[in-house]
Amino acid sequence: MLTNRITDIAGLRVGHATDLRLASGVTALLFDAPVVAGIDVRGGGPGTRETDLLDPERTVACIDALVLSGGSAFGLDAAAGVVAHLAETGRGFAIGPARVPIVPAAILFDLLNGGDKAWGRYAPYRELGHAAAVAATRDFALGSVGAGTGAATANLKGGIGSASAEVAGLDPTGLDPADWPVRVGALVAVNAFGRVTLGEGPHFWAGADEIGAEFGGLGCPAAMPADAFTWPPRKGSAGASTTLAVVATDATLTKAQARRLAVMAQDGLARAIRPIHTPLDGDVVFAVSTGRVALADPVIDLARIGDAAARTLARAVAIGVHRATTPPGFAGPPAWRDRFGG
């Protein structure tokens, strides 16, 4: 049964570690087998780990996990916790008898959200990363959990969102039709400088992409609100933003094609958040391929998958904000549900 989550792609699991006292957390995406991956960075202030190896010319072909973390630069330690868990289970890139888990990561800024950040010499993100990896499952929570615990947008509480879709119009090779269709999924931690709603109202910029009532069923407003394009209120301080996303497909892609998928998926952030990719954001989109379905036309089919990924990511952004709640002591904007109900 489909769950409208990125884990509708077989072989993916997501785990969260949430620390309400810290008002921060970690989200880990684990793969049952190594996957091909790419990355596209559009924000002006990204924070990443081990992303250079995703370039098509790099030697390592696949990765074992991805990490999205709060904590700004301190949160990069979360990847070490996921690496530790994978090492305990025998995973990793083989170099002789040694195995090295390959775990790229990206972080968002949530240090000014009211949580207790007086952690002493070492930040707690390594242990949070390990806990998130251990907790990884197909059916995972959305909203103010994991890397979305302390996340915020310009005017509303941010959070973890996810969505999935089936890609129509593809004719994969080498498969019985019973094994179709190709699927795409998205996972996102929404912590944007911009708004995901049209001005201060309840309608989402991603309303045109909504399926059913997955983020309220409001659709698009009859007329554009007067404040739709006003500059958003300044959130915290300069640089206190970043939206992190992963799109996944079970189509077979090369590293170069995965990179192109990440580029196309960035349009999903542009559909759902305005403004986006500013000097104040560190926006990052990863793309992964599990390689279940060989494509008949690697150009046109990739274009179809990229379009579906952009729409799915836009939906995931709105879902993340729609499902968010306000943690105790959170020093940020209200949750969508607090302002508009539902």
FENNOR-V694958 format. One record per run of one state. SS is the DSSP state (a for helix, b for strand, c for the rest). FROM is the first residue (numbers start at 1). LEN is the number of residues. If there is no record, write none. Layout:
# FENNOR-V694958
SS|FROM|LEN / SS|FROM|LEN
This chain:
# FENNOR-V694958
c|1|5 / a|6|3 / c|9|3 / b|12|8 / c|20|4 / b|24|18 / c|42|6 / b|48|2 / c|50|2 / a|52|3 / c|55|8 / b|63|7 / c|70|2 / a|72|17 / c|89|4 / b|93|3 / c|96|2 / b|98|3 / c|101|2 / b|103|5 / c|108|17 / a|125|10 / c|135|2 / b|137|1 / c|138|5 / b|143|1 / c|144|2 / a|146|3 / c|149|3 / b|152|1 / c|153|4 / b|157|1 / c|158|2 / b|160|7 / c|167|6 / b|173|1 / c|174|3 / a|177|3 / c|180|3 / b|183|7 / c|190|5 / b|195|1 / c|196|1 / b|197|1 / c|198|6 / b|204|1 / a|205|5 / c|210|34 / b|244|8 / c|252|3 / a|255|18 / c|273|1 / b|274|1 / c|275|9 / b|284|11 / c|295|5 / a|300|23 / c|323|13 / a|336|5 / c|341|2
